[in-house]
Amino acid sequence: MTAYIIRRLLNAIPILIGVNVITFVLFFVVNSPDDMARVQLGVKRVTPEAIAKWKQERGYDRPLLFNGRSSGVGRLTDTIFFDKSVKLFAFEFGRSDQGRDIGYDIRTRMWPSLAIALPVFLMGLATYIAFALLMAFFRATYIDFWDVVLSVAMMSVSGLFYIIGGQYLIGKLWSMVPISGYDGGLDSIKFLILPVLIGVISGVGSNARWYRIIFLEEINRDYVRTARAKGLSELRVLFRHVLQNAMIPILTGAVVVIPFLFMGSLITEAFFGIPGLGSYTIDAINSQDFAVVRAMVFLGSVLYIIGLILTDISYTLVDPRVRFE
């Protein structure tokens, strides 16, 4: 197991290097520091002096890859590529174009994102599996038919409809919880109820239908027929055999999502005013803060690779046939 994890981590290094290089090319070659300065300064006829001052304040005045004015190792380290891209591998995100510490912002904003995403993930997974098992138990009946119709209808509706409808109905019309905002400590619960509830409900249609397909495929296998022939009840067959053998495809989709819980939901956090990483990324895009966008792209790549490794490891917990030599 240890050797396998080490191999996967070593294989992830070229992927991260490729993502880093592509991001660098997009942000510093295709879109030069001079272009960034013009966008940030917001002046049509901005002077060269203003551009040079803006680049100097943010460290964009150095050469991209090779600094001939320095000596020794400084020719490679005193460059934009080393300062803005290579340091990301040590999780040194530097400062945003607005002057804020990106690392501090990430450490601060990840907790509101987790406060929403983690309950949505756990409650949603339990709800989707229970709903799918219900449809599988009543398969080929009117209950299963109308459940499928309801699932298709729910997955056909945009997520914005659930957010706006929930804010109007529960927040404004019934005045049960605040429509938007966030507070620290236990006071944050009242602000999290509505986005968590909407997050779970909006995913019922697509996820329950997907899990239903997985369960129906398992129900038609030979080991299920054998279990029924031994006199096991349908509920025992579903929960003891079908659910256990369906865990691999379920884990494939579930475990990969876990690292992205830290990244937050862009739409949810923006609409509910949650100061998480999702709204942080949206604000950076709107303000053309390229330093923050680069940091979030790199962080997302790292978390996605971690999710894939966790997925492979979790297979050994649910399927004894999977072993890592």
N, C-alpha and C positions, 0 to 999 in steps of 0.2 A: 504493500500500500504506500509506504513512504517513498519507495523508488518511483512509483507511478506518479505521485503528486509532484516529485521533483522534476520528472520528465515533462509533465504538463506545464509546470511553471517555466521551465527552460524553453519550451515551445512557444510560450506566450511572449517571450522577449522580442522575437522578430516581428510579431504582430503589432506590439506596442510601438516598436521603432518605425514600422511602416505607417501606422496611424499618425505618429508624431511628425514624420517627414511630410506626409500629405497635408497635414494641418498647417505646418510651417510654410509650405509652398503656397497654399491658398491664402494665408493671412499676410505673408511678407513678400511674396514674389508676384502673384496675381494681383493682390491688393497691397501696394507698397506703403511704407510708413508716411510718405508724402500724401497719399490718398486718405489715410487715416486722419492725418492732421487737418486736411481740408474738411472732412466730414465732421470732425469734432469741433472745429472752430466755427463752422457754420457761416462763413463769410464767402461770398462769391469771388471777390477780388482780394483774397487774403494775401498778405505780403510774405515774401520769402523769409524775412526775419521772424515773423510770427510762427511760420512752419518750423524753422530751425529751433526756436525756443521750445515749442511744444515737443519736438522729438528729443531734445536734450533733457527735458524734465522727466521723460519716461524711459530713457535709455534706448531710444530708437535711432539715435544719431550714429551708432557704431556700424561697421560693415556687417553684412549678413553672415558670411561663413569664414572669412579669413581677414585678419587685421594686420596689414603690413606695417603699420606704425608701431606695433608692440614688438616685444622680443620674447623668444623662448616659447613657453607654453601659452603665454598671453596672446599669441597670434591666433590661437584657436578658442581660448576661453573669453577673451575680450571681444566677443561678437554677439550679435543678436540671437543667433541660433543656440549658442551655449546658454545664454542668460534666460531666454524666453522658452526654449524647448527642452534642452538637455536637463535642466534643473527640475523639470517636471517629474523625472524618474525618481528623484529624491523627495517628491511631494513638496517642493518649494515653488509655490504658485506665484510668489511675488506680489506686486501691487497692481490693482486695476488701473485703467486709464484715468479714473477719477481720484486716484491716490489712496484707496482703501486696501487694507490687507486682505487678500483673497482667501488665504488659509483661515484667518479668523472668521470671516464671513461664512465659509463652508462649515466650520465647526459649530458655529452658532445656529445656522439655519437648518442644519440636518435634523435637529430635534423636532421642530414643528412638522417637517416632512414625515418623519417617522411616526409622530403622534397621529397623523391621518392615515398614512399608508399601511402601517402594521395592523391596526384594527380592521381596515378594509380587507386586507389580505387574509387574515385569520377567520374573521366572520364570514367573508365572502366564500372562502374555500369550503367551510363547513356547510353553508347554505346551498352552494351549487351542487355539492356531492349529495346532500340529503334530497334536494329537489330532483336530481337525476336518478337517484335510487328509487324515488317514489314513482317516476315515470317508467323505470324499468320493471318495477314490481307490478304495475298496472298496464303493462305493455299490451298493445293490440286491443285496448278498451277505449271507451269514450273519454275516460280520465286522461289517458296517455295522449289521445288525439287533441283534446283541448289544451293540454299542457304544452304540446308542441306548437300549436297555433299561437298560444300566448308567448312562448319563447321567441318564435319568429317575429311576432309583432314587437316585442320589447327590443330585440337586437336590431330591428329596422329603424328604430327611433334614435335620433342623434343624442349624444350625451349632453349636449347643451340644453336640450328640452328638459331632461331630468333636473339639471342644475337650476335653470330659470324657473321651472314649474315648482320645484321644491322650495326655492327661496320665496316665491310668491305665496304658495299655499301654506307651508309650515311656518315660515319666518314672518311674512307680512300679514297674511289674512288671519292666521290662528295665533300669531305672536307667541309661539311656544319657545323658540330659540332665536338668538341673534342671526341676522341674515349674513353678516360678514364680520371680520375682525379676528383678533387673537389676543390672548393674555397668558401670562406665565402661571405656573403652578396649577393648583386644582381648579382655578377659575377658567382655565382653558377648556375644560370639559364641555361647558355650554356652547362654546364656539366650534367644537369638534363633532357634536352629535349630528348636525345636519349634513356636513360634507361626508362623514362616514356612512350615514344612512343612504345618501344618494349614490355614493361610490359602490355600495353593495348592491342596491337595487338595479343600477344601470348595467351591471355585469351579469345579472341573472340569466337573461335571454341567451346570450352567446355561450357562456360557460356551461350552463345546465344542459343545453342541447349537445354540446361537445362531449361532456361526460356521459350523457345518455347513450351516445353512439359507442363510446368505449365499453360501457357496461353491457350493451346488447351484443357486442362482438364476443365478450367473454361468456355470456349466457349460452351461446350456441356451441361452445366447445365441449369436447368429450368428457372432461373431468366434471363438468356441471351435470351432465346426464348421469354419470356414475354416482355423484353425490345424491341426486334425486332417487336413483335406483336403490340406494342404501336406506332410504326413508327419511332423509333430512328435510326439514321444513324449508319453504321457499325463502323465508326471512333469514334462516341460518345459511342457506346457500348464498344469498346475496351478500350478507355482511361477513361471513367467514371465508368464503372462497372467491366470489366474484370481485369484491372490493379489494381484497389483498392482491389478487393477480392483476388488477387494473391500476395498481399504484405506480408502475413504471411510467406509463404515458402521462399519468397525473403529475408525477414528480418532474417529468421533463418540462412541463409548462410552469409548474409552481416554483421549483427551486431556482430556475433561471431568473424569476422575477424578484427574488429576495434581495439581491444586491441593489436593484434599482429602487427599492423602497427608500434608500437614502437620497435618491435623486429627486423625489417628489413628483407630483403631478402638475404639469404646466397649466392645464386648463382649470383644474379644481382650485389650486392655490391662487391663481389669478382672479377667479370669480369670487372666492370667499375671503380674499385679503389675508391669506395665510403667509407669514414671512418665512417660507421654506426655500429649498433649493430650486424648486420649479419656478416660482415667481422671481427668484434671483436671476435665473437664466433668461426669463422673458424680459425683465428689466434691462439686463445687459444687452440683449438683442435690440431692444427699442432705443437704447441710448448709444448704440454702436460701440459698446465697451468690448473690444476684441480680446483683451487680456482675460476677462472673465469667461468669455465664450470658449477660448482655447483651453482654459483650465477645466471647464465642465466637459468638453469633448474628451479630453484625456482621462478624466476621472470616470466618465461613463464607460470608456473602453476597458479600464482596469476592472471595474465592477462587473462588466459583462463576462470577462474571462473568468473571474472568480465564480460567477454563477454557473458557468459551464463545468468547472472543476467540481463544485459542490453537487451538481446534478449527477456526475459520474460516481462520486463517492456515495451518494444516497442510494444508488442502485443496489449496492451490496447489503443495505439494511432491509430491503423488501424482496429481493430475489436471490436466493442462495445459489442459483446457477451462475451469477455474475461474480467472478473473482479476478483480482488483479495480480498477475504473477510478477 
